[in-house]
Amino acid sequence: MLQIQMGPERQLDPDDDRLGRSFMGSRPGMSEQDAWTAGRGVWKFNADRALAEEEVQIIDTEGTVLALAK
């Protein structure tokens, strides 16, 4: 399992963000789609390890799973 942890939500300027996001990070009650939008980004992973995982979770700093992909 690969986990991507997000800190608290913060606003972004879509013109300054390479992915055009207006926010990143987690907030209470966010939808799974919002978690994927906020959690996507440029991450440094060992490609072989990441591709070998059967599950990816986006979690908040408390360890709550916000989004899950298999």
FITITOR-36783 format. One record per atom (N, C-alpha, C, CB): y negated, x, z negated. Coordinates in pm, whole numbers, padded with zeros to 5 digits, always signed. Atoms other than C-alpha are relative to their C-alpha. Glycine has a CB too. Layout:
N
YXZ ...
This chain:
70
+00118+00084+00000 +00000+00000+00000 -00125+00089+00000 +00001-00096-00122 +00128-00070-00009 -00348+00121+00090 -00106-00091-00060 -00035+00038+00149 +00107+00078+00062 -00637+00003-00128 -00134+00061+00033 +00019-00009-00152 +00139-00039-00024 -01004+00016-00036 -00082-00069-00107 -00048-00038+00146 +00078+00057+00110 -01229-00031-00337 -00147-00006+00038 +00019+00082-00129 +00143+00019-00026 -01579-00172-00299 -00076-00013-00131 -00024-00124+00089 +00090+00017+00113 -01863-00144-00546 -00076-00131+00014 -00097+00119-00010 +00079+00123-00004 -02117-00420-00612 -00074-00015+00133 -00099-00003-00115 +00070+00030-00125 -02284-00590-00317 -00140+00059+00002 -00007-00151+00022 +00138-00044-00022 -02599-00439-00176 -00039-00038+00142 -00016+00155-00024 +00052+00041-00130 -02817-00546+00113 -00019+00121+00089 -00133-00076-00016 +00020-00105-00100 -02835-00340+00431 -00093-00051+00108 +00135+00047+00060 +00077+00035-00120 -03070-00336+00725 +00096+00015+00117 -00129+00092+00017 -00095-00008-00113 -02846-00424+01023 -00041+00101+00107 +00014-00134+00063 +00046-00097-00098 -03063-00200+01241 +00033+00144-00042 -00151-00015+00022 -00030-00133+00052 -02984+00099+01016 +00149+00023-00024 -00076+00022-00128 -00143-00011+00025 -02613+00025+00959 +00074+00019+00131 +00052-00124-00076 -00072-00029-00124 -02381+00175+01222 +00086-00116+00048 +00087+00122-00018 -00083+00115-00037 -02171-00145+01215 -00080-00130+00007 +00114-00016-00099 +00086+00118-00010 -02468-00385+01213 +00013-00097-00115 +00030-00071+00126 -00019+00089+00115 -02384-00524+00867 -00133-00026-00072 +00101+00061-00099 +00118+00033+00081 -02644-00702+00655 +00028+00020-00149 -00043-00145+00026 -00036-00029+00138 -02453-00631+00332 +00132+00076-00002 +00010-00130-00083 -00129-00060+00025 -02166-00430+00193 +00026-00009-00149 +00007+00148+00050 -00037+00010+00140 -01979-00434-00136 +00046-00140-00036 -00117+00039-00088 -00060+00127+00043 -01831-00717-00340 -00095-00079-00090 +00131+00025-00073 +00072+00091+00090 -01973-01017-00522 +00099-00107-00045 -00128-00064+00069 -00090+00105+00046 -01803-01286-00730 +00003-00118+00097 -00042-00049-00140 -00014+00119-00082 -01666-01574-00525 -00008+00022+00150 -00101-00097-00039 +00011-00023-00144 -01691-01404-00186 +00130-00041+00069 -00032+00149+00029 -00116+00040-00078 -01458-01530+00085 +00076+00123+00049 -00042-00089+00120 -00078-00111-00054 -01181-01317+00232 -00068+00056+00124 +00143-00046+00034 +00070-00047-00120 -01376-01300+00560 -00120+00087-00037 -00045-00118+00086 +00113-00081+00046 -01685-01175+00375 +00047+00136-00053 -00078-00075-00110 -00055-00127+00052 -01468-00912+00201 +00036+00094+00114 +00124-00027-00088 -00032-00085-00115 -01340-00786+00538 -00127+00053+00066 +00084-00078+00103 +00126-00042-00061 -01693-00777+00678 -00067+00108-00085 -00095-00120+00017 +00065-00096+00090 -01830-00595+00373 +00080+00128-00015 -00023-00063-00137 -00085-00115+00025 -01532-00362+00341 +00030+00087+00120 +00126-00046-00056 -00029-00083-00117 -01504-00243+00696 -00102+00112+00005 -00003-00084+00132 +00092-00113-00006 -01660+00088+00766 +00069+00124+00052 -00060+00027-00136 -00055-00128-00043 -01600+00450+00841 +00060+00065-00124 -00111+00092+00067 -00072-00053+00115 -01336+00575+00599 +00076+00125+00040 +00096-00105-00058 -00079-00121-00025 -01173+00915+00573 +00140-00023-00058 -00068+00127-00064 -00139+00018+00040 -00796+00860+00565 +00086+00102+00071 +00048-00143+00031 -00104-00071-00071 -00494+01063+00647 +00061-00103+00094 +00107+00065-00099 -00042+00101-00098 -00407+00877+00969 +00148-00033-00012 -00030+00048+00140 -00143+00027+00011 -00031+00917+00930 +00031-00085-00122 +00078+00131-00007 -00023+00078+00122 -00039+00784+00574 -00050-00143+00017 -00070+00067-00120 +00058+00134-00016 -00268+00492+00659 +00085-00086+00093 -00143+00011+00055 -00080+00076-00095 -00056+00387+00957 +00139-00033-00053 +00012+00075+00129 -00132+00023+00057 +00263+00409+00751 +00001-00112-00103 +00052+00127-00062 +00007+00104+00104 +00141+00155+00495 +00024-00138+00061 -00138+00004-00071 -00030+00135-00046 +00265-00201+00528 -00105-00102-00045 +00136-00043-00049 +00097+00094+00055 -00021-00356+00333 -00130+00073-00028 +00054-00066-00129 +00133-00051+00032 -00395-00299+00302 -00069-00104-00087 -00084+00031+00130 +00074+00089+00089 -00597-00448+00017 -00144+00051-00011 +00067-00007-00141 +00138-00031+00036 -00971-00461-00029 -00018-00057-00140 -00105-00061+00104 +00011+00040+00140 -01041-00471-00402 -00141+00029-00052 +00105+00072-00086 +00126-00031+00066 -01344-00479-00629 +00024+00102-00110 -00066-00129-00058 -00013-00104+00103 -01410-00237-00915 +00086-00044-00118 -00137+00041-00049 -00087+00052+00107 -01214-00462-01154 +00146-00004+00043 -00045-00139-00041 -00137+00003-00051 -00904-00439-00930 +00042-00133+00057 +00094+00038-00107 -00030+00131-00058 -00926-00796-00803 +00015+00015+00151 -00112-00104-00034 -00022-00006-00144 -00780-00829-00454 -00088-00104+00067 +00150-00025+00035 +00093+00088-00071 -01047-00976-00225 +00051-00036+00139 -00136+00065+00011 -00055+00023-00133 -00863-00946+00108 +00129+00080+00012 -00102+00040+00112 -00131-00061-00014 -00511-00858+00213 +00045-00009+00144 +00101-00067-00092 -00056+00000-00136 -00356-00758+00545 +00135+00068-00005 -00096+00073+00102 -00134-00060-00010 +00005-00682+00629 +00024+00043+00142 +00111-00098-00045 
